[in-house]
């Protein structure tokens, strides 16, 4: 398979869903440090809400990156010309940096939940701010440099398999909220495309349920349904 086409037709793969998924991560990790700093000393009830939120974010980000690590990078490294391989290796190294920060964050979340201690709170908030900086750098580079390569080198079936794996990692009870996370800042055309194969009643109902789920969640976490 050549690096200029993923099939014999020369048609480029549509990768526009990825930036829409990334809107969720950019927004929520940008806000996460401030959410954590809002936990008052000893407020265990609020600490539990915030701890659940941070756990939700890191789980989803880790799963998103695991799917890429397992289903995208190996294929690209097999197929891209030698001069493009360093870009893929850059993406992998950025994943490793982000994953190391996630591990540190995950280690502090139970302490915040159990104690609502201000020192734990501040350390966790600082780590989230640092993660946001590195994450945005990675997502920008992936969208600008990696997705065009994927569009030329992956097949539709391989791309769809990534989507299937992504959805399989979302607990059923979180599906509406996760779609609402994507939908809030995401490209409406991409959201419509994600639901294109669903029956008409589902295409009508899911966006409404997802918006409602996100608004309710955002009000609890951010204090506003429109963070």
C-alpha positions as CSV (number, residue, x, y, z in Angstrom):
1,X,0.0,0.0,0.0
2,X,1.4,3.4,-1.0
3,X,1.6,6.5,1.1
4,X,-0.4,8.5,-1.4
5,X,-3.5,6.4,-1.4
6,X,-5.2,3.9,0.9
7,X,-6.9,2.0,-1.9
8,X,-6.8,1.8,-5.7
9,X,-9.2,4.7,-6.2
10,X,-7.0,7.4,-4.7
11,X,-9.9,8.6,-2.5
12,X,-8.8,10.2,0.7
13,X,-10.3,8.9,4.0
14,X,-12.6,11.3,5.8
15,X,-10.9,11.8,9.2
16,X,-13.0,14.8,10.3
17,X,-14.5,12.9,13.2
18,X,-11.2,13.1,15.1
19,X,-11.0,16.9,15.6
20,X,-14.6,16.8,16.8
21,X,-13.8,14.1,19.4
22,X,-10.8,16.2,20.4
23,X,-13.0,19.2,21.3
24,X,-14.2,17.3,24.3
25,X,-10.6,16.8,25.6
26,X,-9.5,20.3,24.8
27,X,-12.4,21.9,26.6
28,X,-12.7,19.7,29.7
29,X,-9.0,19.5,30.4
30,X,-8.7,23.3,30.0
31,X,-11.3,23.7,32.7
32,X,-10.3,20.8,34.9
33,X,-7.6,22.6,37.0
34,X,-10.1,25.4,37.9
35,X,-12.8,22.8,38.8
36,X,-10.4,21.1,41.2
37,X,-9.2,24.4,42.7
38,X,-12.8,25.1,43.5
39,X,-13.0,22.3,46.1
40,X,-13.1,23.9,49.5
41,X,-10.9,22.5,52.3
42,X,-12.7,19.5,53.9
43,X,-15.7,19.6,51.5
44,X,-15.9,15.9,50.9
45,X,-19.2,16.1,49.0
46,X,-17.8,18.4,46.4
47,X,-14.5,16.5,46.4
48,X,-16.4,13.4,45.4
49,X,-18.1,15.1,42.5
50,X,-14.8,16.5,41.2
51,X,-13.0,13.3,41.7
52,X,-15.6,11.5,39.7
53,X,-15.2,14.1,36.9
54,X,-11.5,13.9,36.7
55,X,-11.7,10.1,36.7
56,X,-14.2,10.3,33.8
57,X,-11.8,12.6,31.8
58,X,-8.7,10.5,32.3
59,X,-10.4,7.2,31.6
60,X,-11.8,8.5,28.3
61,X,-8.6,10.1,27.2
62,X,-6.5,7.0,28.1
63,X,-9.0,4.8,26.1
64,X,-8.9,7.2,23.2
65,X,-5.1,7.1,23.0
66,X,-5.0,3.3,23.6
67,X,-7.2,2.8,20.5
68,X,-4.8,5.0,18.5
69,X,-1.7,3.2,19.9
70,X,-3.1,-0.2,19.0
71,X,-5.0,0.4,15.7
72,X,-3.4,3.5,14.1
73,X,0.3,3.8,14.8
74,X,1.4,0.3,13.8
75,X,-0.4,0.6,10.4
76,X,1.1,4.0,9.7
77,X,4.6,2.9,10.7
78,X,4.3,-0.1,8.2
79,X,3.1,2.1,5.4
80,X,4.5,5.7,5.5
81,X,7.8,6.6,3.8
82,X,10.8,6.6,6.0
83,X,10.9,10.4,6.1
84,X,7.4,10.5,7.7
85,X,8.0,7.9,10.3
86,X,9.5,10.4,12.8
87,X,6.1,12.2,12.8
88,X,4.5,9.0,14.0
89,X,7.2,8.4,16.6
90,X,6.6,12.0,17.8
91,X,2.9,11.2,18.3
92,X,3.9,8.1,20.3
93,X,6.3,10.0,22.5
94,X,3.6,12.6,23.2
95,X,1.2,9.8,24.1
96,X,3.8,8.5,26.6
97,X,4.2,12.0,28.2
98,X,0.4,12.4,28.5
99,X,0.0,8.9,29.9
100,X,2.7,9.6,32.5
101,X,0.8,12.7,33.7
102,X,-2.5,10.7,33.7
103,X,-0.9,8.1,36.0
104,X,0.2,10.9,38.4
105,X,-3.3,12.4,38.3
106,X,-5.0,9.1,38.8
107,X,-2.8,8.5,41.9
108,X,-4.0,11.7,43.5
109,X,-7.7,11.5,42.7
110,X,-8.5,9.0,45.5
111,X,-6.7,11.2,48.0
112,X,-8.8,14.2,47.0
113,X,-11.9,12.1,47.3
114,X,-11.0,10.9,50.8
115,X,-9.7,14.0,52.3
116,X,-10.5,17.2,50.3
117,X,-7.1,18.3,51.4
118,X,-5.9,21.6,50.0
119,X,-2.4,20.4,49.3
120,X,-3.6,17.4,47.4
121,X,-6.1,19.6,45.6
122,X,-3.5,22.1,44.5
123,X,-1.0,19.4,43.3
124,X,-3.8,17.8,41.3
125,X,-4.9,21.0,39.8
126,X,-1.3,21.8,38.8
127,X,-0.9,18.4,37.1
128,X,-4.1,18.9,35.2
129,X,-2.9,22.3,33.9
130,X,0.3,20.7,32.8
131,X,-1.6,17.9,31.1
132,X,-3.7,20.4,29.3
133,X,-0.6,22.2,27.8
134,X,0.9,18.9,26.6
135,X,-2.4,17.5,25.4
136,X,-3.2,20.6,23.3
137,X,0.3,20.4,21.7
138,X,-0.3,16.8,20.9
139,X,-3.8,17.2,19.5
140,X,-2.7,20.1,17.3
141,X,0.2,18.2,15.9
142,X,-1.9,15.1,15.4
143,X,-4.6,17.0,13.4
144,X,-2.1,19.1,11.4
145,X,0.5,16.4,10.6
146,X,-0.8,12.9,11.4
147,X,-4.4,12.9,10.2
148,X,-3.5,13.8,6.6
149,X,-1.1,10.8,6.6
150,X,-3.8,8.5,8.0
151,X,-6.2,9.8,5.3
152,X,-3.8,8.6,2.6
153,X,-2.7,5.3,4.1
154,X,-5.6,3.7,6.1
155,X,-8.6,2.0,4.7
156,X,-12.2,2.8,5.6
157,X,-12.5,-0.6,7.3
158,X,-9.5,0.2,9.5
159,X,-10.8,3.6,10.4
160,X,-14.2,2.2,11.2
161,X,-12.6,-0.4,13.4
162,X,-11.0,2.4,15.4
163,X,-14.5,3.9,15.9
164,X,-15.9,0.6,16.9
165,X,-13.2,0.1,19.5
166,X,-13.7,3.6,20.8
167,X,-17.4,3.1,21.3
168,X,-16.8,-0.4,22.9
169,X,-14.8,1.3,25.6
170,X,-17.6,3.6,26.8
171,X,-19.8,2.2,29.5
172,X,-23.4,2.1,28.4
173,X,-24.5,4.5,31.2
174,X,-22.0,7.1,29.9
175,X,-22.9,6.9,26.2
176,X,-25.4,9.8,26.2
177,X,-23.1,12.0,28.2
178,X,-20.0,11.2,26.1
179,X,-22.0,12.1,22.9
180,X,-23.1,15.3,24.6
181,X,-19.4,16.1,25.4
182,X,-18.6,15.7,21.7
183,X,-21.7,17.5,20.5
184,X,-21.3,20.6,22.7
185,X,-18.4,22.1,20.7
186,X,-18.2,19.6,17.9
187,X,-19.0,20.2,14.2
188,X,-22.7,19.5,13.7
189,X,-22.1,18.0,10.3
190,X,-19.7,15.5,11.9
191,X,-22.1,14.6,14.7
192,X,-24.8,14.0,12.0
193,X,-22.4,11.8,10.1
194,X,-21.7,9.8,13.3
195,X,-25.4,9.1,13.5
196,X,-26.1,8.6,9.8
197,X,-26.5,4.9,9.9
198,X,-29.0,4.9,12.8
199,X,-32.8,4.7,12.2
200,X,-34.5,8.2,11.8
201,X,-36.0,8.1,15.4
202,X,-32.6,7.5,16.8
203,X,-31.0,10.3,14.8
204,X,-33.7,12.6,16.1
205,X,-33.6,11.4,19.7
206,X,-29.9,10.9,20.5
207,X,-28.8,14.5,20.0
208,X,-31.6,15.7,22.3
209,X,-30.8,13.2,25.0
210,X,-27.1,13.9,24.7
211,X,-27.5,17.7,25.0
212,X,-29.7,17.2,28.1
213,X,-27.2,14.8,29.6
214,X,-24.3,17.1,29.1
215,X,-26.2,20.2,30.4
216,X,-27.1,18.4,33.6
217,X,-23.6,17.1,34.1
218,X,-22.0,20.5,33.3
219,X,-24.3,22.2,35.8
220,X,-23.2,19.8,38.5
221,X,-19.5,20.0,37.7
222,X,-19.0,23.5,36.3
223,X,-21.9,25.3,37.9
224,X,-23.4,26.1,34.5
225,X,-24.9,24.1,31.6
226,X,-22.8,26.1,29.2
227,X,-19.1,26.0,30.4
